[in-house]
């Protein structure tokens, strides 16, 4: 899943990015208000980590922008000590949660995970699709109680399909979700086809129905029959 870290303190930004990428997230960063606004205008995110105090403008202005655009990205605001007004205003503007500096990275990760789970899966810890079971806490997939040996990218891909079940997802949206801006460096989608093919093969081999459908000229759909 893709995060946007909006933080002007480089050391904090580096620490968050390193920790969250080790915890199965892909991170993009913005250090100023204009840079953050540009990224928000061009992409969506599973969760946005937003520092209120930014060079060039207030993070509250970004929250107002997201609210006007009816965006559904998860939002965790990061505030300095004794910034009660910022916390209250941020939550009123649609933020999902807040964290006060200094904070432990493990707590930050737990908050982000809770937000993304609540947004995509109504707060559930597991997702069942017939005999396929996803454990969001353990980050595992199993079929008939047998673990499927998915790579990180294959697991992220499966989770993205499940969070958009029965919806057509473009190849570009999938690539951007998994690789962020690095997806633009690829001249074709061969890398994406390979990950989808391998994920499907492993699930079917384990005894799972092949739910992924190719939609000609559009992309893919995870189609679960009632």
VENRA-V897769 format. One record per residue. N is the residue number from 0. RES is the residue in three letters. OMEGA is omega in whole degrees, 0 to 359 (NA if undefined). Layout:
n->[N & N]
res->[RES & RES]
omega->[OMEGA & OMEGA]
This chain:
n->[0 & 1 & 2 & 3 & 4 & 5 & 6 & 7 & 8 & 9 & 10 & 11 & 12 & 13 & 14 & 15 & 16 & 17 & 18 & 19 & 20 & 21 & 22 & 23 & 24 & 25 & 26 & 27 & 28 & 29 & 30 & 31 & 32 & 33 & 34 & 35 & 36 & 37 & 38 & 39 & 40 & 41 & 42 & 43 & 44 & 45 & 46 & 47 & 48 & 49 & 50 & 51 & 52 & 53 & 54 & 55 & 56 & 57 & 58 & 59 & 60 & 61 & 62 & 63 & 64 & 65 & 66 & 67 & 68 & 69 & 70 & 71 & 72 & 73 & 74 & 75 & 76 & 77 & 78 & 79 & 80 & 81 & 82 & 83 & 84 & 85 & 86 & 87 & 88 & 89 & 90 & 91 & 92 & 93 & 94 & 95 & 96 & 97 & 98 & 99 & 100 & 101 & 102 & 103 & 104 & 105 & 106 & 107 & 108 & 109 & 110 & 111 & 112 & 113 & 114 & 115 & 116 & 117 & 118 & 119 & 120 & 121 & 122 & 123 & 124 & 125 & 126 & 127 & 128 & 129 & 130 & 131 & 132 & 133 & 134 & 135 & 136 & 137 & 138 & 139 & 140 & 141 & 142 & 143 & 144 & 145 & 146 & 147 & 148 & 149 & 150 & 151 & 152 & 153 & 154 & 155 & 156 & 157 & 158 & 159 & 160 & 161 & 162 & 163 & 164 & 165 & 166 & 167 & 168 & 169 & 170 & 171 & 172 & 173 & 174 & 175 & 176 & 177 & 178 & 179 & 180 & 181 & 182 & 183 & 184 & 185 & 186 & 187 & 188 & 189 & 190 & 191 & 192 & 193 & 194 & 195 & 196 & 197 & 198 & 199 & 200 & 201 & 202 & 203 & 204 & 205 & 206 & 207 & 208 & 209 & 210 & 211 & 212 & 213 & 214 & 215 & 216 & 217 & 218 & 219 & 220 & 221 & 222 & 223 & 224 & 225]
res->[UNK & UNK & UNK & UNK & UNK & UNK & UNK & UNK & UNK & UNK & UNK & UNK & UNK & UNK & UNK & UNK & UNK & UNK & UNK & UNK & UNK & UNK & UNK & UNK & UNK & UNK & UNK & UNK & UNK & UNK & UNK & UNK & UNK & UNK & UNK & UNK & UNK & UNK & UNK & UNK & UNK & UNK & UNK & UNK & UNK & UNK & UNK & UNK & UNK & UNK & UNK & UNK & UNK & UNK & UNK & UNK & UNK & UNK & UNK & UNK & UNK & UNK & UNK & UNK & UNK & UNK & UNK & UNK & UNK & UNK & UNK & UNK & UNK & UNK & UNK & UNK & UNK & UNK & UNK & UNK & UNK & UNK & UNK & UNK & UNK & UNK & UNK & UNK & UNK & UNK & UNK & UNK & UNK & UNK & UNK & UNK & UNK & UNK & UNK & UNK & UNK & UNK & UNK & UNK & UNK & UNK & UNK & UNK & UNK & UNK & UNK & UNK & UNK & UNK & UNK & UNK & UNK & UNK & UNK & UNK & UNK & UNK & UNK & UNK & UNK & UNK & UNK & UNK & UNK & UNK & UNK & UNK & UNK & UNK & UNK & UNK & UNK & UNK & UNK & UNK & UNK & UNK & UNK & UNK & UNK & UNK & UNK & UNK & UNK & UNK & UNK & UNK & UNK & UNK & UNK & UNK & UNK & UNK & UNK & UNK & UNK & UNK & UNK & UNK & UNK & UNK & UNK & UNK & UNK & UNK & UNK & UNK & UNK & UNK & UNK & UNK & UNK & UNK & UNK & UNK & UNK & UNK & UNK & UNK & UNK & UNK & UNK & UNK & UNK & UNK & UNK & UNK & UNK & UNK & UNK & UNK & UNK & UNK & UNK & UNK & UNK & UNK & UNK & UNK & UNK & UNK & UNK & UNK & UNK & UNK & UNK & UNK & UNK & UNK & UNK & UNK & UNK & UNK & UNK & UNK & UNK & UNK & UNK & UNK & UNK & UNK]
omega->[187 & 177 & 170 & 179 & 180 & 187 & 184 & 178 & 188 & 182 & 179 & 180 & 179 & 182 & 180 & 183 & 180 & 183 & 184 & 178 & 174 & 181 & 173 & 174 & 172 & 187 & 166 & 185 & 172 & 185 & 181 & 179 & 180 & 180 & 179 & 181 & 179 & 179 & 180 & 180 & 186 & 183 & 175 & 187 & 175 & 177 & 178 & 176 & 193 & 172 & 183 & 182 & 183 & 172 & 176 & 179 & 181 & 175 & 178 & 176 & 177 & 176 & 179 & 177 & 180 & 180 & 179 & 180 & 181 & 181 & 181 & 177 & 172 & 182 & 174 & 181 & 179 & 184 & 175 & 178 & 176 & 178 & 184 & 181 & 179 & 180 & 182 & 179 & 179 & 179 & 177 & 179 & 175 & 177 & 182 & 183 & 176 & 179 & 183 & 175 & 351 & 181 & 176 & 182 & 178 & 178 & 177 & 180 & 180 & 179 & 180 & 179 & 179 & 180 & 182 & 178 & 180 & 181 & 187 & 189 & 175 & 175 & 182 & 176 & 178 & 177 & 180 & 176 & 189 & 183 & 177 & 181 & 177 & 175 & 185 & 179 & 181 & 182 & 180 & 174 & 179 & 177 & 184 & 178 & 178 & 182 & 177 & 185 & 179 & 171 & 179 & 181 & 179 & 177 & 178 & 179 & 179 & 180 & 179 & 176 & 182 & 179 & 177 & 185 & 179 & 175 & 176 & 180 & 180 & 177 & 180 & 179 & 179 & 180 & 181 & 179 & 184 & 187 & 180 & 182 & 179 & 179 & 181 & 182 & 182 & 180 & 177 & 183 & 182 & 181 & 179 & 179 & 182 & 180 & 180 & 180 & 181 & 179 & 181 & 182 & 181 & 181 & 180 & 179 & 180 & 178 & 180 & 174 & 178 & 184 & 187 & 180 & 174 & 180 & 189 & 176 & 184 & 182 & 183 & 176 & 172 & 189 & 177 & 179 & 178 & NA]
